Amino acid sequence: FFRSLAIAYGNQAVGVILSGLDGDGAQGIREIKGNGGITFAQCEASAQYSSMPHTAVATGKVDFILPPAKIAAKLVDISHHPYLDLPNSDPREPNLPSEDPQEDNESALSIIFSLLRT
Protein backbone atom coordinates (compact mmCIF):
# COMPACT_ATOMS: atom_id res chain seq x y z
CA PHE A 1 0.00 0.00 0.00
CA PHE A 2 2.68 2.51 0.99
CA ARG A 3 4.74 1.73 -2.12
CA SER A 4 1.72 2.38 -4.36
CA LEU A 5 0.95 5.54 -2.40
CA ALA A 6 4.55 6.77 -2.75
CA ILE A 7 4.60 6.12 -6.49
CA ALA A 8 1.19 7.66 -7.12
CA TYR A 9 1.54 10.76 -4.93
CA GLY A 10 5.29 11.33 -4.60
CA ASN A 11 6.04 14.23 -2.27
CA GLN A 12 2.35 14.53 -1.35
CA ALA A 13 2.24 11.02 0.14
CA VAL A 14 1.83 10.66 3.90
CA GLY A 15 2.57 7.47 5.81
CA VAL A 16 1.35 6.85 9.35
CA ILE A 17 2.51 3.81 11.33
CA LEU A 18 0.37 3.03 14.36
CA SER A 19 0.42 0.38 17.09
CA GLY A 20 0.97 -3.14 15.78
CA LEU A 21 2.91 -6.37 16.13
CA ASP A 22 4.90 -6.49 12.90
CA GLY A 23 7.37 -4.37 11.00
CA ASP A 24 5.62 -4.30 7.60
CA GLY A 25 5.42 -0.51 7.51
CA ALA A 26 9.19 0.00 7.60
CA GLN A 27 9.68 -0.63 3.88
CA GLY A 28 6.67 1.53 3.08
CA ILE A 29 8.09 4.36 5.16
CA ARG A 30 11.34 4.10 3.17
CA GLU A 31 9.36 4.28 -0.08
CA ILE A 32 7.40 7.35 1.00
CA LYS A 33 10.52 9.19 2.22
CA GLY A 34 12.38 8.15 -0.94
CA ASN A 35 9.71 9.95 -2.96
CA GLY A 36 9.75 13.05 -0.75
CA GLY A 37 6.65 12.31 1.33
CA ILE A 38 6.01 12.87 5.03
CA THR A 39 6.10 10.07 7.59
CA PHE A 40 4.70 9.57 11.08
CA ALA A 41 5.03 6.87 13.72
CA GLN A 42 3.04 6.52 16.91
CA CYS A 43 5.27 7.04 19.93
CA GLU A 44 5.99 3.80 21.75
CA ALA A 45 4.68 5.14 25.06
CA SER A 46 1.16 5.49 23.60
CA ALA A 47 1.19 2.28 21.51
CA GLN A 48 -0.46 -0.86 22.84
CA TYR A 49 1.97 -2.84 20.65
CA SER A 50 5.16 -0.93 19.87
CA SER A 51 6.79 -3.29 17.35
CA MET A 52 5.52 -1.56 14.20
CA PRO A 53 6.25 2.01 15.32
CA HIS A 54 9.65 0.95 16.71
CA THR A 55 10.65 -0.75 13.45
CA ALA A 56 9.53 2.27 11.43
CA VAL A 57 11.49 4.69 13.65
CA ALA A 58 14.57 2.44 13.38
CA THR A 59 14.68 3.11 9.62
CA GLY A 60 15.65 6.72 10.34
CA LYS A 61 12.98 7.80 7.84
CA VAL A 62 10.25 8.94 10.24
CA ASP A 63 9.62 12.69 10.36
CA PHE A 64 7.33 12.81 13.40
CA ILE A 65 7.05 10.44 16.39
CA LEU A 66 3.87 11.40 18.24
CA PRO A 67 0.84 9.99 20.09
CA PRO A 68 -2.27 9.59 17.87
CA ALA A 69 -3.94 12.85 18.98
CA LYS A 70 -0.83 14.82 18.07
CA ILE A 71 -0.48 12.96 14.76
CA ALA A 72 -4.01 14.06 13.89
CA ALA A 73 -3.29 17.66 14.89
CA LYS A 74 -0.05 17.70 12.87
CA LEU A 75 -1.85 16.31 9.81
CA VAL A 76 -4.37 19.14 10.09
CA ASP A 77 -1.52 21.67 10.39
CA ILE A 78 0.18 20.22 7.33
CA SER A 79 -3.07 20.22 5.36
CA HIS A 80 -3.35 23.98 5.93
CA HIS A 81 0.16 24.72 4.69
CA PRO A 82 0.02 27.32 1.90
CA TYR A 83 2.22 25.23 -0.42
CA LEU A 84 -0.32 22.42 -0.54
CA ASP A 85 -3.12 22.35 -3.04
CA LEU A 86 -5.79 20.22 -1.40
CA PRO A 87 -9.11 21.31 -2.90
CA ASN A 88 -11.10 18.52 -1.20
CA SER A 89 -9.45 18.68 2.23
CA ASP A 90 -11.58 18.53 5.37
CA PRO A 91 -11.40 21.96 7.08
CA ARG A 92 -12.46 20.81 10.56
CA GLU A 93 -10.00 21.00 13.42
CA PRO A 94 -9.33 18.03 15.72
CA ASN A 95 -11.21 17.85 19.01
CA LEU A 96 -9.50 19.01 22.17
CA PRO A 97 -8.17 16.20 24.37
CA SER A 98 -10.61 14.68 26.84
CA GLU A 99 -9.97 13.40 30.35
CA ASP A 100 -9.84 9.78 29.08
CA PRO A 101 -6.63 8.94 27.15
CA GLN A 102 -8.29 5.91 25.50
CA GLU A 103 -11.09 8.15 24.22
CA ASP A 104 -8.45 10.57 22.86
CA ASN A 105 -6.73 7.73 20.99
CA GLU A 106 -10.00 6.53 19.44
CA SER A 107 -10.99 10.08 18.48
CA ALA A 108 -7.54 10.78 17.09
CA LEU A 109 -7.62 7.61 15.01
CA SER A 110 -10.98 8.62 13.56
CA ILE A 111 -9.53 11.98 12.58
CA ILE A 112 -6.42 10.35 11.07
CA PHE A 113 -8.55 7.95 9.01
CA SER A 114 -10.75 10.82 7.84
CA LEU A 115 -7.73 12.88 6.80
CA LEU A 116 -6.15 9.92 5.02
CA ARG A 117 -9.42 9.27 3.17
CA THR A 118 -9.50 12.92 2.09
N, C-alpha and C positions, 0 to 999 in steps of 0.2 A: 504494500500500500504506500509506504513512504517513498519508495523508489519511483513509483508511478507519479506520485504527487510532486516529487522533486523535478522529474522530467517535464511534467505538464506545466508547472507553475514557476519553476526556476527560483528567482530571488523573492518571489511572493509566497513561496511555500512555508508553512509553519508546522513543526512537529512537536507534539506534546507527549511525553512519556510519563504515565501515571503508575501507581502501585500495581505490582504484578510479580509473578514468580519466575519469569524467564528473562532472557536478555535479547529477545528478538528485535527490539527497537533500536539497538545499538547501530546496526548496519544502516537502518533507515535514517537515523540521525546523521550519520556520515554522508549519506546521499543528499540530504537536504542542505547541510552545511556546504557540501561540495558544489552545490548549485546556487549558493548565496542566500539560502533561506534562513529562517530564525528558528531556534530550537529551545525547548523547555523540558525540564525534568522536575517531577515532584520531589521535594526535599525528603530525605529519608526519615526525618523525625515525624513527618505527617503521614507517611505511607504505611499501610497495614502490612504490605509485603514490599520490602525495599530492593529486591533483586533487580527488577527492570530499571528503576531510576538509577541505582548504583552503577549498573553496567553501562547505561547511557552516559552518565557523568564521567566514567572512566575513559571514554573515548576522547575526552578533551574537546568535544564539539558541541557542548551544551552552552547556550548563551545565558539562560536564567535557570536557577535552581530555587524553587519556591513552593510553598504549600498551595493547594488547589485554589483557594480564594484569591491569593495574590497572583496566580497564573491568570485567572479570569480577568482581574483588574488590569494586569499588564497587557493582555490581549486587547482589551478595550482601549487602553492608551495607544497602543500601536495602531489600532484601526483608525484612530483619529489623527494620525500623523499626516501633515500636509503633503508629503511626497507620495502617499498612497492614493490610488484611484479605486475606491471601492463603492461603486454606485448602489449596490444592494446591501450594504452593511447595516447591521442592526444598531440603531442609535442609542438604545437604552444603556444605562450604567448598571454595574453590578450592585446587588443589595449590600447594605452595610452588614458587618459580621454580627451574628446573634450571640447569645450567651452559651449556646450548645455547639461545641466544635464539630460534632458529627453532622449537625444540621448545616453548618457552614460548608463542610466538604461536599455534601450532597447538592446544596445550592450552587456552589462553585462549579461542580461538575456539570450541572445543567447549563450553566452559562457558557462553559467551555464548549460543550457539545453544540449549543446554539450558534456560537461564533464560528466554530469549525464548519457547521452546515452552511452558514452564510458565506 
